[in-house]
Amino acid sequence: MKHSFKPGTMIYPLPAVMVSVGSTPEEYNILTISWTGTLCTNPPMCYISVRPERHSYELLKKNMEFVINLTSAELAKETDWCGVRSGREYNKFSEMHLTPAPAEIVNAPIIKESPLSIECRVKEIIPLGSHHMFVADVVNVLADDRFYNHETEKFELAGCDPLVYVHGGYYHLGEEIGKFGWSVEKKKNQ
């Protein structure tokens, strides 16, 4: 048996990311977002959805660039704090002892402690209701060398213990149960 609820956003888990914005150190800010995701592979595109009343909303509109910084269990406290405090009242980088560093392409800082920083340039802002969606081109990705496998030339994201958000709580990922295509993979003869 299933219970009926009013329509709502119940697609979980979601990534808990810290988005960094601002073109100058005086306006640098971090906002925590879970309404984010991939939109397209080629060209690479993603989105973030932000409430217009958030402090960073005007910075996003003005600069049209931002960085999605993936988080880890190690950054759980910082991720939560940056989501419940306003950049109008706090310098989130200094309060959380996070390091702003220059991005390679966009004019917004990366968070140096993040395992992966995705540089984004806004293509379009779509008003949706409570949130506005910032549709963006991914223009560069910076991966922490600690999680980069030089032999395979792949970023091993699971090794950083990614932080996910599920209906009000933060969680670790569980153990791997398969890889893409494993359900139809032909077994090799031994």
Backbone hydrogen bonds, N-H to C=O, Kabsch-Sander energy under -0.5 kcal/mol:
donor,donor_aa,acceptor,acceptor_aa,energy
10,M,8,G,-1.0
12,Y,10,M,-0.9
14,L,165,Y,-2.3
16,A,163,L,-1.6
17,V,15,P,-0.7
17,V,33,I,-2.5
18,M,69,N,-2.5
19,V,17,V,-0.6
19,V,31,L,-3.3
20,S,18,M,-0.5
20,S,67,V,-2.5
21,V,29,N,-2.4
27,E,24,T,-1.5
28,Y,24,T,-1.0
29,N,21,V,-2.0
31,L,19,V,-2.4
32,T,82,C,-0.6
33,I,17,V,-2.5
36,T,34,S,-1.9
37,G,47,Y,-1.4
39,L,45,M,-2.7
40,C,45,M,-1.5
45,M,40,C,-2.3
46,C,136,A,-2.2
47,Y,37,G,-1.8
48,I,134,F,-1.2
49,S,35,W,-2.2
50,V,132,H,-2.5
54,R,51,R,-1.9
57,Y,54,R,-1.2
58,E,54,R,-0.6
59,L,55,H,-0.6
60,L,56,S,-2.7
61,K,57,Y,-2.4
62,K,58,E,-2.6
63,N,59,L,-2.6
64,M,60,L,-2.6
66,F,120,C,-2.0
67,V,20,S,-2.0
68,I,118,I,-2.5
69,N,18,M,-2.6
69,N,67,V,-0.7
70,L,68,I,-0.7
70,L,116,L,-2.7
73,A,161,D,-2.4
75,L,72,S,-1.3
76,A,73,A,-1.6
79,T,75,L,-2.6
80,D,76,A,-2.5
81,W,77,K,-2.8
82,C,78,E,-2.4
83,G,79,T,-0.7
83,G,80,D,-1.1
84,V,80,D,-1.2
84,V,81,W,-0.6
85,R,81,W,-1.3
89,E,86,S,-1.2
90,Y,86,S,-1.6
92,K,90,Y,-1.0
95,E,91,N,-2.8
96,M,92,K,-2.0
97,H,94,S,-0.9
98,L,93,F,-2.7
101,A,110,I,-2.0
103,A,108,A,-0.7
108,A,106,V,-1.0
110,I,101,A,-3.1
112,K,99,T,-2.9
112,K,110,I,-0.7
114,S,111,I,-2.0
117,S,142,L,-2.7
118,I,68,I,-3.1
119,E,117,S,-0.6
119,E,140,N,-2.7
120,C,66,F,-2.9
121,R,137,D,-2.3
122,V,64,M,-2.4
123,K,135,V,-3.4
124,E,135,V,-1.6
126,I,124,E,-0.5
126,I,133,M,-2.9
128,L,131,H,-2.0
129,G,131,H,-0.8
132,H,50,V,-2.7
133,M,126,I,-2.9
134,F,48,I,-3.4
134,F,132,H,-0.5
135,V,124,E,-2.6
135,V,133,M,-0.9
136,A,46,C,-2.9
137,D,121,R,-2.8
138,V,44,P,-2.6
139,V,119,E,-2.5
139,V,137,D,-0.7
140,N,119,E,-1.1
142,L,117,S,-3.0
143,A,141,V,-0.5
144,D,115,P,-2.7
147,F,144,D,-2.0
148,Y,145,D,-1.2
149,N,147,F,-0.6
149,N,154,K,-3.2
150,H,148,Y,-0.8
153,E,149,N,-1.8
154,K,149,N,-1.2
156,E,147,F,-3.5
156,E,154,K,-0.6
157,L,155,F,-1.2
159,G,156,E,-1.4
160,C,157,L,-2.0
161,D,158,A,-1.5
163,L,71,T,-1.1
164,V,171,Y,-2.4
165,Y,14,L,-3.1
166,V,169,G,-3.1
169,G,166,V,-1.4
171,Y,164,V,-2.8
182,W,179,K,-2.6
184,V,181,G,-1.4
185,E,181,G,-0.7
